[in-house]
Amino acid sequence: MPGSLRVARDITFKDRKDLESFYKKLVETSFYSFSCEDIYSFFGRNIKYMYKYKGDIIKDLRNRYEGYRIKFKMDANQLKMYDKYNSLRIEVTINNPRDFKVLKSDDETGEVKKWVPMGKSIANLYRYAEVSKSIISRFLNALPEFELNDVHLNDLQSISKTVEDKGRRYSPFNVFNTDTLKLFKVISSGNFLLNGFTNRDIRKIVYDSDDPKVINRTTRLLSKLKHHKMIKKVYRKNKYYLTDQGRRICSNLFCYVNCYLS
């Protein structure tokens, strides 16, 4: 039976210097950008049930003699990113498979029973691999984008200007305003990484009110974010996700705030 299982994905560069040119900044930006909610989401958990979780969520950044390494842990299971020669490696180690589910069938009838905690069995190796690949994919998709020369100024300038669509004007964002930073922190949090967010989600956190005026105000705010290309709406649903540009702006902005203004 497998004890712990490691699954890794390597992104290989032609030259070690190509990786070194940005790797340290990538690790530092990731460390400052990802919260406990993000880590919880990487491991496939629904953030709405996080209050029930009694274990430890840890992030750790170390400069070893081999290079920089960042590690995220949920109890015994962990996700790491480090450099190995000219490769960027993202590695998942599953020490406690019971934190994940596997679909079991009836041996006699072949009918599906239900999702049950995964055990340490060779028969579950395929599921170890599926879970690990999903964790790696969620992590890679959430990795912050950045410019080597600090914040991506073009993106910040684009949302700091008034935009116009079909004769309607949408005011700019003041990226260093407290309310703006709070809003950006909410929409980029791990709470909505998997399932997106709604009008109700935003107004509950930002305004803590269900007053009709607040509902309309939040609708206008979401429309403003959408026209500044920070978020995108799900087709035929009142649900939104952060765009790649939106995540890049939030990641770089918070990294800048944490690194230089704290």
N, C-alpha and C positions, 0 to 999 in steps of 0.2 A: 504494500500500500504506500502511496506517496505521503511523505511527511509534509514538507513544504515544496511548493512548485514555483519556479521562476519563469516568467515569460517576458522577453525583451524585444524591442524594436530598435534597430539601428538606422540612423540617418548618416550616410557616409559621404565625406567630402574628399575631393581629389587631393587636397593639401591640408595638413594640420593647421597651417596659418589661417586658412579660410575660416575654420571653426573658431580658432582663438580670437579672431577679429571681433566677434560678437558674443561669444559664449558667456563670459563673465557677466556682461550686462543682462543677458537673457535670464541667468540664474537669479541675479539680484532683483530684477523687475518682477519675476515670478514670485519670489519670496515675499515681496511687499504687496503684490497685487492680490494673491489668493488668500481668502479667508477660510475659517472653519467650515462655513456653509459651502464654499467651493469644493473643499476636500471631501466633504460629505457627499456632494453630488458626483464627484469623480468615481466614487465607489458604488455608484448606481442607486443611491438612496434618495427617496422622495423627501425633499427638504421640509415639507409640511409636518413630517413626523419626527423631526430632529429633536424636539423637546422630550421625546421618549427615550432618546439614546443616552445611556448611562456610562458609556466607555470614554476613552481618551482619544482626542484628535490632536495630533502633534505635527508641527512643521519644523524642520531643522535644516540649517544651512551651515556647511563646513568647508573650510579651505584645507584640504589634505595635501600631502606631498604630491599625489597624482594629479590634483586639480580640484576644482570646485564641485561640490555635490549637494543637491537639494533633495530632501526626503519628506514625504507626507505619510503619516501613519494613522490608521484607525485600529486601535488596539494592536493585534498581532499582524495585521495585514498592512502592507506598505507599498508605496509608489516612489520610485527614485528617478532622478535625472542626473547623469554625469557624463563626462567626456572620456572616451577610451581611444587612444591613438588619434586617428582622424575621423572618429565616429561620435555622433551624439546619441547616447543610449537612454531610452526610457524603459524602465524595468519594473515589473509588478511581481511581488512575492506574496503568495497566499500561504500563510501559516495556519489560519483558522478557516477552513472552507465552509463551516457551518454558518458563517455570516452571509453566505450566498445560497441561492435556491437552485434545485435541479428538478426537472420534470420527470416524475416516476410513473411507470405504467404497470398495470396488473400483469403478472407473469403468465397467468392462465388465459385471460380473455384478450389481453393486449390493449384493453381500453385505458385511456389516460386517467390516472388518479388525480394527482394534484402536484403543485409545486411544494417541495419539502426541502429542509436544510440539507445542504450538500455534505456528504460524508467523505472520509479519506478512503477512496476506493479507486482502483485502476479503471474501473468502468466509468468513472466520472472525469477521466483525464480530458476528454473532449470539452467538458463543461468548464474545467479549470482554464483551458485555452480561450474559450468563448468569453468568459468573464474578464480575463486579463486583457484580451484584445479590446473589449469595450471600454475598460478603464483607460487604457492607453489612448484610444481614439478620443474620448471625452477630454482627456488632459491636453492632447495635441490641439484639438479644436479651440480650447480655452486659452492656450498660450498667448501671452500679450505680444502684440506687434509693436515695434519701436524703431526709431531711427537711431543710428549710431551717434548722431549729434543731438542727444537728448530728445526733447519732445518734438513730435511731428508738427511743425509750425503751420504747414498748409492746412492740415485738418482743423487745428485750433482756430485759425483765421476764418475757415469756412463757416464754422458755427458761431463766430463772433460778428457775423455780418447779417443784415436783414436779407431774407430770401422772399421771392415773390412767385406765386403760382396761380394761374387763372385769375389774375387781377387782385388776389388777396396777398397781403404782406404778413410775414411771420418774423417777429422780433428776434434779435440775436441773443445768445447766451453769454452771460458774464462768467467765464470759467473759474474765476476765483471768488465768486460770490458764495456765501455759506449755503444758501438754499439750493443753488445750482449743484454744488459739490454733494450735498445730501441727496438730491435727486439722482445724480449720476451714480452715486454709491448704491442706491436702491436698485436701479435698473440693471446694474452690472453684477449684482451679488449672486452667489451660488443658489439662492432661493429659487431663481427663475432660469437657471442654466438648462434644465431639462424640459420644463413644461411651459416656459414663457410666463407672461404676466398680463393681468387685465386691469381695467380702470379701477375696479374695486381693490385690487392688490396695492396699487400705487397710492390711492387716496387713503387707504387704511394706515399705511406706514408714514406717508408724508404729511397728511392732514389730520388723520385720526377722526374722520367725520363722514357721515352719510347724508349730510345736508344736500338738498338738490343743487344749491349754488356751487357746492364743492364738487359734485359730480360733473357739472358743466365745466367748471374750471379745470378739472383733471382731463376731461375730453379735449379741451383746447390745448392743454399742455402736451398730451400725447400726439395731437395733430402737429404741434410745433416740432416735437422730437422727430416725427416721421418726415416732415418736409426738410429738416436739417440732416436727414439720412442717418440719424442715430438709431432708429428702430424701424422694424418692418412689421406689417400686419399680416396675420395668418388669413389666407383666403377663406371667406365666408364664416369667419369666427371673430369674436371680439377678444382676440388674444394677440400679443405682440412679443417679438424677440429682438434682442440687440443685434444690430448689423455688425459686419466685420469692422467697418469704419467706427461704429459706436464703441465697440469693445477696445479698439486700438486707442481711441481718444481717452476713454476712461482709464485704461491701464497706464498709459503714459502720463496722464495728468496726476493720478494718485501716486505713481512712483515718484514723480517730481515733487509733489507735496510732502510725501514721507521722507524722501532723501534730503531735500534742500530746505524745507520750511519747518521741519520738526525740531 
